[in-house]
Amino acid sequence: MLRKEGNTYFIQNQPVSALVEQFGSPLYVYDGQKIESQINSMKEAFSAVDVKLKFACKALTNMSIVKLMLKNGVDIDAVSIEEIKLALRVGYKPSQIQYTPSGVAFSEIEEAVSLGIRLNIDSLQLLEKVGETYGNSLPVAIRLNPSIMAGGNLKISTGHADSKFGIPIEYIDQVLALVNQYDLRIVGLHQHNGSDFKDGSVIVKAMKKSIELAEKHFPNLEFIDMGSGFKVAYHEDDHITEIHELAKEVVAEFAYFQERYGKKVQLWFEPGKYLVSESGTFLMTCNVVKHNPGRNFVHVDSGLNHLIRPMMYDAFQEIVNCTPDTEETEKYDVVGYICETDTLGKDRELPKVKPGDIIAMKNAGAYCFSMSSNYNSRVRPAEVLVYNGRAHLIRERESIEDIYRHQIEVSF
Ligand code: LLP
């Protein structure tokens, strides 16, 4: 995580200016110990039940980060065949990967099954097809849509009635009819109701719905998977999911369920942001400072091609000038170099910025690099993992060759 000591900003023991000097700008930097402390705080909080963490690797899919999860006993939540292959490649066993596809081609499902991956089914059509194809030979989970508006933002809420995700709980009779018809082996019930929950206790409310269905209709469950939604701080005074407080409620409810159910059931979560958001810092460099009559702009050597969350979700991420010469501040819009509006931060009060200053964006671990693109034919940044005080390059900066790669020039 980014920290200040005297007038210098560091990530662990590494001054940000040294990181930029060594690896170039812009640069994604992740703090491995912060990731491990987030993992440990979740494990501890839920230790009274048999909890399993599945990293939602879409948040940050660099192989070295995924490998760090493996080292720390965290399994994988994958949403594409490519994520599955990447997890297998870094050493995960198929049994450690849960696949939660959303409306993919059946050929992709077949490929995942042939790799030995457990499937989480999110439509009646897929349930039927799985029944026809595999009968009771395949243990599967069902993704439910509980009609709960839980996320902090409509774009990242997934458990509400108008969402494309999951099988609506109202269709439980149709689910049961297919389960009976094909003698399906339902071993898990899954929900993921969104990201950034305003109020974490929505997880308890949603879990009660899964528990009720488990008790009524699914006697052979091995796990209940409550997805994610754990909120981290993006703003200094942001509310967050107090994981230990939430866990007390969840654990009490779940332990009582197990007593009634008469069988051990695992409780699964699929954190993305909680594990990696705060570990990441995106280091950029100021190219140009521009003073218009009504506004000041800091142009950095990046933009929505590298970090799209502010433009896509109106997301707020804190911005820091890491190398100011003065404490005097000015209000800026921090913007990119892309030829369309790409505001990274609006009205930010920063110590006066000059060209060459290192501008850091916090919370850049989740959905930042993984949502980056080559828009404007720009190359993607390098990624560095600082682990136990050593900076490891975990992705090379792209080059113009990467922009040309896969393009085919027609000879006219
Ligand atoms: N499980 C499933 C099935 C998911 O679809 C997701 C995220 C997660 C777990 C992890 O959720 P998290 O712990 O990260 O909140 N790009 C958006 C967030 C999209 C989340 C997509 N699904 C953003 O940058 O805010």
Residues whose N, C-alpha, C, O or C-beta is under 5 A from the ligand:
A	BS01	LLP	A56 T100 I156 H192 G194 S195 D196 G227 S228 G229 F230 E270 P271 G272 K273 Y274 R309 A366 Y367
